Amino acid sequence: MAPKKRQGEAPPRPVVGDPTDPQGMVVLLNQFLDWLRARNYAERTVECRQAYLAEFIKWAAVRGVACPSEVTRAVLERYQRHLYHYRKKDDQPLSFRSQHNRLLPLRSWFKWLTRNRHVTYNVAADLELPRLEHRLPKHVLTQSEAETVINQPNVTEPLGVRDRSILEVLYSTGMRRVELTGLQLYDVDADRGTVMIRQGKGKKDRMVPIGQRALSWIGKYTRDARPTLLVNPSETTLFLTADGVPLAKSYLSQLVSGYVTAANLGKTGSCHLFRHTMATLMLEGGADIRFIQAMLGHANISTTQIYTQVSIRQLKQIHEATHPAKATRQAPAEQPPDTAGPSGNLPDATSEDGPSTGDSVVEPRPDARIDHDDTHA
């Protein structure tokens, strides 16, 4: 059965090369993609590998390399240097993660080519991939900021009710955008307060709780807004476009990003921004990291542990309570404005404004010094 057409989906890019050469890159790439599908790889994974390998095939064709058997280790290293020096339309380089993502399918493809004896040896076996940075989420919303974004849609219109429901679901469950676009009507269980996420990342199902407020908005959407958008009565996808078709991932990203920008918070992001926000706020609220792992659908808890570095509230409290430079003494009083002369220095003892006869200048006590650590605490 052909996949559903979604609004905003781009057609697959054609692969450059000779489709009639049985040992050419195009034919062998298609065989490799069929092999992935036969082993139940997610279609999204297959599409990504196809796109990245097509970029390499196009690059190689310009340089006269038409068959995998003509690819050498030097060719792959040259392609790696090309990715490093490549500049996007905005004149920015590819991130090391983007370079890594483009080289990894090459290793998989040449491994398959070697196993199936299309090449004599695997020239990509020892290809060194770029080291990946360990990065924290760029932006995370506070609770009040999240509420500001969620309140942006105009809920007097059907599309506004749909958008409010989408934002509520993202905030309540932290699901990925591809998981939200795939939600069906029967996946939401209002009685149990849960939502079933089917075939998430890694083709894994999981059931997660969903808040009562999000359920209320889903109920309003399915009752009042969705019937006005529905074109095909047999359509069971929960969230639909104005044309009555399921939302594409890119369309959903643009939709959510627009509301984040409209909130004027000085922060950017889209669907994943709510995923980061939900996990961080739950962790700060006392949730066990294992429960957050289950909510997010992470296979490895080390992926979830990134939020222990983003959630800094507890660390800040411990820092204030235990650091030796904490402000336990009274802060030094500010200098009164009339005690300083025009130059900002204290008046001289012999000047006209100095102390009268019999007075003496009081030397500062040794224990009255300012601890420089306190000024930076």
C-alpha positions as CSV (number, residue, x, y, z in Angstrom):
1,M,0.0,0.0,0.0
2,A,1.4,3.4,-1.0
3,P,2.1,5.8,1.9
4,K,-0.4,8.7,2.5
5,K,0.4,11.9,0.8
6,R,1.1,14.6,3.4
7,Q,1.0,18.4,2.9
8,G,4.5,19.9,2.6
9,E,6.3,16.7,1.6
10,A,9.0,17.1,-0.9
11,P,9.3,14.6,-3.7
12,P,12.4,12.3,-3.6
13,R,15.4,13.7,-5.4
14,P,16.5,11.7,-8.5
15,V,19.8,9.9,-8.3
16,V,22.4,11.0,-10.9
17,G,23.9,8.1,-12.9
18,D,23.3,5.3,-15.5
19,P,20.3,3.2,-14.4
20,T,21.1,0.6,-17.0
21,D,24.6,-0.4,-15.8
22,P,24.2,-3.4,-13.5
23,Q,27.5,-2.5,-11.8
24,G,26.8,1.2,-11.7
25,M,26.1,3.1,-8.5
26,V,22.4,3.8,-9.2
27,V,21.5,0.1,-9.7
28,L,23.6,-1.0,-6.7
29,L,22.2,1.8,-4.5
30,N,18.6,0.7,-5.3
31,Q,19.5,-2.9,-4.5
32,F,21.0,-1.8,-1.2
33,L,17.8,0.2,-0.3
34,D,15.7,-2.8,-1.1
35,W,17.9,-4.9,1.2
36,L,17.3,-2.4,4.0
37,R,13.5,-2.5,3.5
38,A,13.6,-6.3,3.5
39,R,15.2,-6.2,6.9
40,N,12.4,-3.9,8.2
41,Y,14.4,-0.7,8.5
42,A,12.3,2.3,9.1
43,E,11.3,4.1,5.9
44,R,12.7,7.3,7.3
45,T,16.1,5.6,7.7
46,V,16.0,4.3,4.2
47,E,15.1,7.8,2.8
48,C,17.9,9.4,4.7
49,R,20.5,6.9,3.5
50,Q,19.2,7.3,0.0
51,A,19.5,11.1,0.1
52,Y,23.0,11.1,1.6
53,L,24.3,8.4,-0.8
54,A,22.8,10.2,-3.7
55,E,24.9,13.3,-2.8
56,F,28.0,11.1,-2.9
57,I,27.1,9.6,-6.2
58,K,26.4,13.0,-7.7
59,W,29.8,14.3,-6.4
60,A,31.6,11.2,-7.7
61,A,30.0,11.4,-11.2
62,V,31.3,14.9,-11.7
63,R,34.8,13.5,-11.0
64,G,34.4,10.6,-13.5
65,V,33.7,7.9,-10.9
66,A,30.7,5.9,-12.0
67,C,31.0,2.5,-10.3
68,P,31.7,1.5,-6.7
69,S,34.6,-0.6,-7.9
70,E,36.3,2.6,-9.0
71,V,36.0,4.2,-5.5
72,T,39.3,4.1,-3.6
73,R,40.2,5.1,-0.1
74,A,41.7,8.3,-1.5
75,V,38.4,9.1,-3.2
76,L,36.5,8.8,0.1
77,E,39.0,10.9,2.0
78,R,38.7,13.5,-0.8
79,Y,34.9,13.5,-0.3
80,Q,35.4,13.9,3.4
81,R,37.5,17.0,2.8
82,H,34.8,18.2,0.4
83,L,32.2,18.0,3.2
84,Y,34.5,19.8,5.6
85,H,35.0,22.7,3.2
86,Y,31.4,22.8,1.9
87,R,29.3,25.9,2.5
88,K,25.5,26.0,2.7
89,K,23.4,28.7,1.1
90,D,23.8,30.9,4.2
91,D,27.6,30.5,3.8
92,Q,27.8,28.4,7.0
93,P,29.8,25.1,7.1
94,L,28.2,21.7,7.7
95,S,28.3,20.8,11.4
96,F,30.4,17.8,12.3
97,R,27.3,15.9,13.1
98,S,26.0,16.6,9.5
99,Q,29.3,15.5,8.1
100,H,29.1,12.4,10.3
101,N,25.6,11.6,9.1
102,R,26.7,11.8,5.4
103,L,29.7,9.5,5.9
104,L,28.1,6.8,8.0
105,P,25.8,5.5,5.2
106,L,28.9,5.2,3.0
107,R,30.4,2.7,5.4
108,S,27.2,0.7,5.5
109,W,26.8,0.7,1.8
110,F,30.4,-0.4,1.1
111,K,30.1,-3.1,3.8
112,W,27.1,-4.4,1.9
113,L,28.9,-4.2,-1.4
114,T,31.8,-6.2,-0.1
115,R,29.6,-8.9,1.4
116,N,27.8,-9.3,-1.9
117,R,31.0,-9.3,-3.9
118,H,30.3,-6.2,-5.9
119,V,33.7,-4.9,-4.8
120,T,36.8,-6.8,-3.8
121,Y,37.4,-5.1,-0.5
122,N,35.8,-2.6,1.8
123,V,37.5,0.7,1.1
124,A,35.4,2.5,3.8
125,A,36.1,0.0,6.6
126,D,38.8,2.2,8.2
127,L,37.4,5.6,7.2
128,E,37.7,7.8,10.3
129,L,34.4,9.7,11.0
130,P,34.5,13.2,12.6
131,R,34.3,13.3,16.4
132,L,30.9,14.4,17.5
133,E,30.5,17.3,19.9
134,H,28.6,16.8,23.2
135,R,26.1,19.6,23.0
136,L,23.3,20.6,25.3
137,P,19.9,21.8,23.9
138,K,20.3,25.4,22.6
139,H,17.0,26.6,24.2
140,V,14.7,25.3,26.9
141,L,11.5,27.1,27.9
142,T,10.5,28.0,31.4
143,Q,7.0,27.1,32.5
144,S,5.7,30.6,31.9
145,E,7.4,30.8,28.5
146,A,5.8,27.5,27.5
147,E,2.4,28.8,28.5
148,T,3.0,32.0,26.4
149,V,3.7,29.9,23.3
150,I,0.8,27.6,23.9
151,N,-1.6,30.6,24.1
152,Q,-0.5,32.0,20.7
153,P,-3.1,30.2,18.4
154,N,-6.4,31.9,17.7
155,V,-8.8,29.4,19.1
156,T,-11.9,31.0,17.6
157,E,-11.0,29.3,14.3
158,P,-10.8,25.6,13.5
159,L,-7.1,25.7,12.6
160,G,-6.4,27.6,15.8
161,V,-8.1,24.9,17.9
162,R,-6.1,22.3,16.0
163,D,-2.8,24.2,16.6
164,R,-3.6,24.7,20.3
165,S,-4.2,20.9,20.6
166,I,-0.9,20.1,18.8
167,L,1.0,22.4,21.2
168,E,-0.7,20.9,24.2
169,V,0.2,17.4,23.1
170,L,3.8,18.3,22.5
171,Y,4.1,19.9,25.9
172,S,2.3,17.2,27.8
173,T,4.0,14.1,26.2
174,G,7.3,15.3,24.7
175,M,6.7,13.1,21.7
176,R,8.7,13.6,18.5
177,R,7.2,15.4,15.5
178,V,7.0,12.2,13.4
179,E,5.2,10.5,16.2
180,L,2.6,13.3,16.4
181,T,2.0,13.3,12.7
182,G,1.3,9.6,12.9
183,L,-1.2,9.8,15.7
184,Q,-4.6,8.1,15.0
185,L,-7.9,8.8,16.5
186,Y,-7.9,5.5,18.3
187,D,-4.4,6.1,19.8
188,V,-5.8,8.6,22.4
189,D,-7.5,7.0,25.5
190,A,-9.2,9.8,27.4
191,D,-10.5,7.4,30.1
192,R,-7.1,6.1,31.0
193,G,-5.4,9.4,30.3
194,T,-2.8,7.8,27.9
195,V,-1.7,8.0,24.3
196,M,-0.3,5.2,22.3
197,I,2.7,6.1,20.2
198,R,3.0,3.5,17.5
199,Q,6.2,2.6,15.6
200,G,8.3,5.4,17.1
201,K,12.0,5.7,16.7
202,G,13.5,2.3,16.2
203,K,10.0,0.9,15.2
204,K,9.0,0.7,18.9
205,D,5.6,1.2,20.3
206,R,5.2,2.9,23.7
207,M,2.3,4.1,25.8
208,V,2.7,7.4,27.7
209,P,0.5,9.5,30.0
210,I,-1.1,12.7,28.7
211,G,-2.4,15.5,30.8
212,Q,-6.1,16.3,31.3
213,R,-5.7,19.8,29.8
214,A,-4.3,18.3,26.6
215,L,-7.1,15.7,26.5
216,S,-9.6,18.5,26.9
217,W,-8.2,20.4,23.9
218,I,-8.0,17.2,21.8
219,G,-11.7,16.6,22.7
220,K,-12.6,20.1,21.6
221,Y,-10.6,19.7,18.3
222,T,-12.2,16.3,17.4
223,R,-15.7,17.6,18.3
224,D,-15.7,21.1,16.8
225,A,-12.7,21.6,14.4
226,R,-11.7,18.3,12.8
227,P,-15.1,17.7,11.2
228,T,-14.7,21.0,9.3
229,L,-11.3,19.9,8.0
230,L,-12.2,16.3,7.1
231,V,-12.5,15.4,3.4
232,N,-12.3,11.6,3.4
233,P,-14.7,10.2,6.0
234,S,-12.4,7.1,6.4
235,E,-9.4,9.2,7.4
236,T,-8.3,8.2,10.9
237,T,-5.2,10.4,11.3
238,L,-5.8,12.7,14.3
239,F,-4.4,16.0,13.0
240,L,-5.3,17.2,9.5
241,T,-4.4,20.1,7.3
242,A,-6.9,22.6,5.9
243,D,-7.0,20.2,2.8
244,G,-8.0,17.3,5.0
245,V,-4.7,15.3,4.6
246,P,-2.2,14.3,7.4
247,L,0.4,16.9,8.3
248,A,3.9,16.4,6.9
249,K,6.9,16.7,9.3
250,S,8.2,19.8,7.7
251,Y,4.8,21.5,7.8
252,L,4.5,20.8,11.5
253,S,8.0,22.2,12.2
254,Q,7.2,25.4,10.4
255,L,3.8,25.6,12.3
256,V,5.3,25.3,15.8
257,S,8.3,27.4,15.0
258,G,6.0,30.2,13.9
259,Y,4.2,30.2,17.3
260,V,7.6,30.2,19.1
261,T,8.7,33.2,17.1
262,A,5.3,35.0,17.6
263,A,5.7,34.6,21.4
264,N,8.7,37.0,21.1
265,L,10.7,35.2,23.9
266,G,14.1,35.6,22.3
267,K,14.3,31.9,21.8
268,T,14.0,29.7,18.8
269,G,13.0,26.1,18.2
270,S,10.1,23.9,17.1
271,C,8.7,20.5,18.1
272,H,11.9,19.4,19.8
273,L,11.9,22.5,21.9
274,F,8.8,21.2,23.7
275,R,10.4,17.8,24.1
276,H,13.4,19.4,25.9
277,T,11.1,21.6,27.9
278,M,8.9,18.8,29.2
279,A,11.9,16.6,30.2
280,T,13.7,19.5,31.9
281,L,10.7,20.7,33.9
282,M,9.7,17.2,34.9
283,L,13.2,16.5,36.2
284,E,13.2,19.8,38.1
285,G,9.9,18.8,39.6
286,G,11.4,15.6,41.0
287,A,10.6,13.0,38.4
288,D,13.0,10.0,38.3
289,I,15.1,10.0,35.2
290,R,14.0,6.5,34.4
291,F,10.4,7.6,34.0
292,I,11.5,10.5,31.8
293,Q,13.4,7.9,29.7
294,A,10.2,5.9,29.3
295,M,8.3,9.1,28.3
296,L,10.8,10.1,25.7
297,G,11.3,6.6,24.3
298,H,15.1,6.6,24.7
299,A,16.7,3.2,24.2
300,N,19.7,4.2,26.3
301,I,19.5,6.2,29.6
302,S,22.7,8.0,28.7
303,T,20.6,9.9,26.1
304,T,18.2,11.0,28.8
305,Q,21.0,12.1,31.2
306,I,21.6,15.2,29.1
307,Y,18.7,16.7,30.9
308,T,20.4,16.4,34.2
309,Q,22.9,19.0,32.9
310,V,20.1,21.2,31.5
311,S,18.1,21.1,34.8
312,I,20.3,23.3,36.9
313,R,17.9,24.3,39.7
314,Q,18.9,21.6,42.1
315,L,22.6,22.1,41.4
316,K,22.2,25.9,42.0
317,Q,20.5,25.2,45.3
318,I,23.3,22.9,46.4
319,H,25.9,25.4,45.2
320,E,24.3,28.2,47.3
321,A,24.1,26.0,50.4
322,T,27.6,24.5,50.3
323,H,30.0,26.8,48.5
324,P,32.4,28.5,50.9
325,A,32.0,31.9,49.1
326,K,28.3,32.1,49.9
327,A,27.1,35.4,51.3
328,T,26.9,34.6,55.0
329,R,28.2,38.0,56.2
330,Q,26.4,41.3,55.6
331,A,27.4,42.8,52.3
332,P,29.7,45.8,52.6
333,A,27.8,49.1,52.7
334,E,28.1,51.4,49.7
335,Q,30.3,54.5,50.2
336,P,28.1,57.6,51.1
337,P,28.3,60.0,48.2
338,D,29.4,63.0,50.4
339,T,32.5,61.3,51.8
340,A,34.5,61.4,48.6
341,G,36.2,64.4,47.1
342,P,35.9,65.5,43.5
343,S,38.5,63.0,42.5
344,G,36.6,60.2,44.2
345,N,39.2,59.8,47.0
346,L,38.6,60.2,50.7
347,P,39.2,63.8,52.0
348,D,42.7,64.4,53.3
349,A,43.0,64.7,57.1
350,T,44.7,68.1,56.8
351,S,42.2,69.6,54.3
352,E,39.5,72.1,55.1
353,D,36.9,69.4,55.3
354,G,39.2,67.1,57.4
355,P,38.7,66.2,61.1
356,S,38.8,68.9,63.7
357,T,41.6,69.4,66.3
358,G,41.9,66.4,68.6
359,D,40.3,64.0,66.1
360,S,42.4,61.4,64.4
361,V,42.0,59.4,61.2
362,V,40.7,56.0,62.0
363,E,42.7,53.3,60.4
364,P,40.7,50.4,58.9
365,R,40.6,47.3,61.0
366,P,42.3,44.2,59.7
367,D,39.1,42.2,60.1
368,A,37.0,44.7,58.2
369,R,38.6,43.9,54.8
370,I,36.4,42.9,51.9
371,D,36.9,39.3,50.8
372,H,37.4,39.4,47.1
373,D,35.7,36.0,46.7
374,D,32.5,37.5,48.1
375,T,32.4,40.2,45.4
376,H,32.2,37.5,42.8
377,A,30.0,35.0,44.7
